[in-house]
Amino acid sequence: MDGARVAPLPVSLRVACAYRLDGVEDARETDTAAGGLGTHAFSFPDAADVLRGQLREVGVSEHEGTPVRVRILHLYLTQNTITKVPVAVYQLRIGDDTPVLLRAQPTSGNWAGTQNEAYRAYAAAMQEAMRQVVVQLNAGCGASPKA
């Protein structure tokens, strides 16, 4: 898997206050099988690095702010005859709050089963999951700081 092909995020996606990345953990059972499309099978061993880069891109700092920890629980692509189903499931923990489960599953039509289609599907799932992360983080802006 080429992480650069799934990493770009909308420029407007930004956190509204200070958060510090406390860690990204790839908690999937295996990184050697991330599903596939048509005759294309994918592994995504650097998913945590890609997610870490996306978090920096939306404004999560390496040094200051409320700590944020993200665990990747699932990241795969499956299909049926007419539908692509990319899935990204993250567990987000902000400070000492109870972790929140975020799931993105933006289905789309399965046209030709190409590698480019697969990359667009993975990107869509990761972008939607990151949008949910940013919504959760921004909901905490203005609340009392968490340790």
C-alpha positions as CSV (number, residue, x, y, z in Angstrom):
1,M,0.0,0.0,0.0
2,D,1.3,3.4,-0.9
3,G,0.3,5.6,2.1
4,A,0.8,8.8,0.2
5,R,-2.2,7.8,-2.1
6,V,-4.6,7.7,0.9
7,A,-3.2,10.5,3.1
8,P,-4.5,13.8,1.5
9,L,-7.2,15.6,3.6
10,P,-9.4,18.6,2.8
11,V,-7.6,21.8,3.7
12,S,-10.6,23.0,5.7
13,L,-10.3,20.1,8.2
14,R,-8.5,21.6,11.2
15,V,-8.7,21.4,15.0
16,A,-9.9,24.5,16.7
17,C,-7.7,24.4,19.9
18,A,-4.5,22.9,21.2
19,Y,-4.1,19.1,21.2
20,R,-0.9,17.0,21.6
21,L,-0.5,13.7,20.0
22,D,0.2,11.2,22.7
23,G,0.3,8.2,20.4
24,V,-1.1,6.3,17.5
25,E,-1.3,2.5,17.9
26,D,-2.1,0.0,15.2
27,A,-4.2,-2.4,17.1
28,R,-5.4,-4.4,14.1
29,E,-5.0,-8.2,14.3
30,T,-2.8,-8.1,11.3
31,D,-1.4,-5.4,8.9
32,T,-0.7,-8.0,6.2
33,A,-4.3,-8.1,5.1
34,A,-6.2,-4.9,4.5
35,G,-8.7,-6.4,2.0
36,G,-8.8,-5.7,-1.6
37,L,-10.8,-5.0,-4.7
38,G,-11.1,-7.1,-7.8
39,T,-7.8,-8.9,-8.3
40,H,-5.9,-6.4,-6.1
41,A,-5.1,-7.4,-2.5
42,F,-3.6,-4.9,-0.1
43,S,-1.5,-4.8,3.0
44,F,-1.2,-1.6,5.0
45,P,1.8,-2.0,7.4
46,D,2.4,1.8,7.7
47,A,-1.2,2.8,8.6
48,A,-0.1,4.2,11.9
49,D,2.4,6.5,10.2
50,V,-0.1,7.7,7.7
51,L,-2.6,8.4,10.5
52,R,0.0,10.2,12.5
53,G,0.8,12.4,9.5
54,Q,-2.9,13.2,9.0
55,L,-3.3,14.2,12.7
56,R,-0.4,16.6,12.3
57,E,-1.9,17.9,9.1
58,V,-5.2,18.8,10.9
59,G,-3.2,20.7,13.6
60,V,-2.5,18.2,16.3
61,S,0.8,19.2,17.8
62,E,3.7,17.0,18.8
63,H,4.5,19.2,21.9
64,E,1.6,21.1,23.5
65,G,-2.1,20.8,24.3
66,T,-4.5,18.2,25.7
67,P,-3.2,14.7,25.0
68,V,-4.8,12.7,22.2
69,R,-4.3,8.9,21.6
70,V,-5.7,7.0,18.6
71,R,-5.9,3.3,18.1
72,I,-6.6,1.8,14.7
73,L,-8.9,-1.1,15.3
74,H,-9.9,-1.9,11.7
75,L,-8.8,-0.6,8.3
76,Y,-9.8,-2.7,5.3
77,L,-11.7,-2.8,2.0
78,T,-14.2,-5.4,1.0
79,Q,-16.7,-5.7,-1.9
80,N,-19.7,-7.4,-3.3
81,T,-20.7,-7.4,-6.9
82,I,-21.8,-3.8,-7.1
83,T,-20.4,-2.1,-4.0
84,K,-17.0,-1.2,-2.5
85,V,-17.1,-1.0,1.3
86,P,-14.0,0.6,2.8
87,V,-13.9,0.5,6.6
88,A,-11.9,2.5,9.1
89,V,-12.5,2.1,12.8
90,Y,-10.6,4.2,15.3
91,Q,-10.7,4.5,19.1
92,L,-10.1,8.1,20.2
93,R,-9.1,9.0,23.7
94,I,-8.9,12.7,24.6
95,G,-7.0,13.3,27.9
96,D,-8.4,11.1,30.6
97,D,-11.9,10.9,29.0
98,T,-13.5,7.5,28.2
99,P,-12.4,6.4,24.7
100,V,-14.8,7.0,21.8
101,L,-15.3,4.6,18.9
102,L,-15.4,6.1,15.5
103,R,-16.4,4.2,12.4
104,A,-16.3,5.3,8.8
105,Q,-17.8,3.1,6.0
106,P,-18.4,5.3,2.9
107,T,-19.7,2.8,0.4
108,S,-19.6,3.5,-3.3
109,G,-20.2,1.7,-6.6
110,N,-17.8,-0.9,-7.7
111,W,-17.1,0.0,-11.3
112,A,-14.1,-1.9,-12.6
113,G,-12.3,-3.1,-9.5
114,T,-9.1,-1.1,-10.4
115,Q,-6.2,-0.3,-8.1
116,N,-7.0,3.4,-8.4
117,E,-10.6,2.7,-7.3
118,A,-9.3,0.9,-4.3
119,Y,-7.0,3.7,-3.3
120,R,-9.9,6.2,-3.6
121,A,-12.0,4.0,-1.3
122,Y,-9.3,3.7,1.3
123,A,-8.8,7.5,1.2
124,A,-12.5,8.1,1.6
125,A,-12.7,5.9,4.7
126,M,-9.6,7.5,6.3
127,Q,-10.8,11.0,5.4
128,E,-14.3,10.4,6.9
129,A,-12.7,8.8,10.0
130,M,-10.4,11.9,10.4
131,R,-13.4,14.2,9.9
132,Q,-15.1,12.4,12.9
133,V,-11.8,12.7,14.9
134,V,-11.7,16.5,14.3
135,V,-15.4,16.8,15.2
136,Q,-14.8,15.1,18.5
137,L,-11.7,17.2,19.2
138,N,-13.4,20.4,18.3
139,A,-16.3,19.5,20.6
140,G,-13.9,19.6,23.5
141,C,-12.6,23.1,22.7
142,G,-13.6,25.5,25.4
143,A,-14.1,22.8,27.9
144,S,-11.9,22.6,30.9
145,P,-8.4,21.2,30.1
146,K,-7.8,17.6,30.7
147,A,-4.6,16.1,32.0
